[in-house]
Structures are given as structure tokens and as C-alpha cells.
Amino acid sequence: MLLAVIFTLPAHALEGTLNCEIQNQNLLEINDGVASQYKGYKNDLVAGDRVLFYYGLKDGQTFYFRSSEDPAKSEFWADFEIGLANAMLFSENEVFINGIEYNEDPFLSKQFAMSADSFDIGFIFGEGGFKFKRYYKSDWMGAYTYINSPFTIHSYTLDCRHITDSAWREIYSEVRTRLTK
């Protein structure tokens, strides 16, 4: 059963910071039927580099996920905000949030799914996104894929640790509790 609920979360701040090391990356391209493969872009991030990700609840109404990277310097950046007004309990353990930008550009439509041990955040129409899964206590693994027109796919694999106390359990519990009331 799918359940949609509109709710208000308390305004106290919940935020976590993940310090992720790039384990590997792959850049695939096809041009005029000829495929090419590279290890990444020149003067961009490489395996071994670290990126910080910040996640949390803003004003108790919006889940956010941001990276420390400057979008002018690297393709590897994130700045997602998704309102919780359209949150749904997708299954017994998973919350799904779908948000559409107010400019009504369908290619900027975002989606977010969370469970106690994982979360996915990205664009609905396949431009790219992040997928994270806890594999031990506060240790997470992740993947990022970005599809750039016309036919370039850039993927990273990540190994992450919290550098602040993990707020994930509290964020997930708070959102899930509101949906099951």
C-alpha cells in the first residue's frame, strides 16, 4: 500500500558529514559510433582524492545533500534539496520523496529514496545521481554517475566515513515516524 502524508518536522538541525575517498572512476564516450574510455577529465579529481558530503534536514522541511566541490572546477558536485511535503512510505522500510523544481523543467525533477542503511538521490530523467549504502556501522560505500550529452558517462566509486556523528539514523527515524502516524 502506498501512503502519502503531508507533515511538519521540528526545526532543530540534524546534519551529518561524510568524508569520501574516490576509489575509482571511469569516463565512457561514444562519438560517431567509436567508443573511447578514459580515467577522468584532465585537472579534475582522481582516485585517492577526497570529497566531503553534507546531508541533513533544513528547517525541518527539506532534505539536503551537498558536496564540497566547486561546480566551476569539477563535474563532481552535488547540491540537492528536496521538500518533504510529498514524502511517501514506499514499503515497510523505505521512504520515497519526489520533488519537481518550480520552474517546471522536467529534466530538473529530482527523486530521493531512503532506508535505514541506504539512500539514493538524483534526477528522475537519468542525468545522474548518487547511491549510498552502509556496510559497517558508520562506514558507507557509494557510487556517482553523471550522463552528459550527447553520449558521455562518468562514474565514480566511493568509500566514505563520517567525520561528524552520523545523523542518518535520526533523520531516517524522524521522517519515518512522521509517515507512520
N, C-alpha and C positions, 0 to 999 in steps of 0.2 A: 504494500500500500504506500502510495506517495502522499506525503503530508506537507503542505505549505503553511508557514506561520510567519506573521509579521511580529517582531519583538523589539524590545529595547534592552540593551545591555548596560550595566553600570559603567560610569565614566572613568573608573580607575584604570591606570595604564598597565597593560600586560605586553611585554616586549621581550623577544629573545634575539640573540645574535649568533649566527653560525659562521665559523671560520672554515672555508672550504678550500682544499687543495685540488688543483686541476690534475687529474691522474692521466688523462689522455684527451686528445681532440682529433677530429677528422673533418676535413673540408672536401666535399664531393661536388663536382661541377660537370655539367654536360653542355657542350656548345657545338651546334651543327652536327649532332649525333656522335661526337667524340667525347668520351668520358675522361676526366682527369681527377686525381686525388692528391691532396696536399696535407701538410701537418698544421696548417693555420695561415693566418694573414701575417705579412711582414710587419714587424714592430708592434705586434699585438701580444696578448697573453699566450704563454706556452705551458706545457706540462711542468708541474712544480710550483707555478705561481699560485698565490692565494687571493681569494676574493671573500669579502665579508658580505653576508646577507642579514638584513634586519627584517623581522616579522613581528606582527602584533595586532592589537586592536586599537584603533584610533577613535577617540570619543565614544567608545563602546558601540559604535555603529558600523565600522568599516574595518575589514581585514586588509592589512597591507603587507607587501613583500617587496623589499628594495635591495639593490646591490650597491656596493661602494664604488663601482666603476663609473667613470665619466663617459656618457654616451658619445661624446665628441671624440674620445680617444680609443674606444673599444666597442666592438659589436656585443660584447658580453656584459650586458647591463640589464637591470630589471627595475621597473617602477610600476607595480600593480597596486591598485586599490579597488576593492570590490565591496559594495554595500551589502549588509547582512539582511536587508529587508526581504529579499527573495530567497532566503535560505530554505532548504527542504531537507527532511530526513529521507535520504535515498534508500537506505537499508537499515538494518538494526544498528550497524556500527559506523555508517558513513553519512557525512553531511555533504550536500552539493549546493553550491551557490553559483548562480548565473547572473551576470551583470552586463548591461549594454550601455555603452557611452551615450551621453546626452546629445551628441552631435549626430546620432543615429547612423553613423558609418558602420555597416555590419562587419567590416574587417577589423574593427577595434573592439568587437564584442569579446568579452572575457568569460572564462569559467574557472571555477575553483572547486576542488573536492578534497575533503579531509577525513581522516580517521585517526584513531589514537596513535598509530605508528606510521602514518604516511600523509603526504599531501601532493596534489598536482595543481599547478596554476599556469594558465596560458591563454592563448587566443583560440576562439572557437573554430575559426576558419583555417586552422593549420599553419599559421605563420610561425608558430613555435611556442615553446614554453618549458617549464621546469617540472621535474618529478623527483620527489624525495621520499626515502623510506628509512626508518630507524632500523639499525641492525644490532645495536647493543646499547642499552641504557640511553646515553645522550649522544651516541655516535650515529651519524646518518650518512647514507650514500645518496648520490643524486645524479641526474642527467639533465642536460640542457640541449635543446635542438632549436635551431633557427633556420627557417627556409626563406631565402632571399630570391627575389625574381631576377632573371627568369628561372634559372634552374641551378641554384646553389644551395647545398645543405651543409650546415656547420653544426657539429655535435661535440659536446664535452661530457666527460665523466668526472664525478667529484667525490671526494671523501671529506666529510665535514665533522667538526666538533663544535660544541657550544663554548663560547668564551664568556658568556654570561650564564646565569642559571637558566636552564631551559624553561620557557614559559609555555611550551607546546601543550603539555598535559592540561594546564589550567585553561588555556584558550579553548582547546577541544572540549573539555568538560563544561565550560561555561556556555558555549554555543549549543552543544548537545542537550544540556539541561533545559535551556530555553525552548528547544524544539520538542521536547517530550512532555512539557507541561500541559 
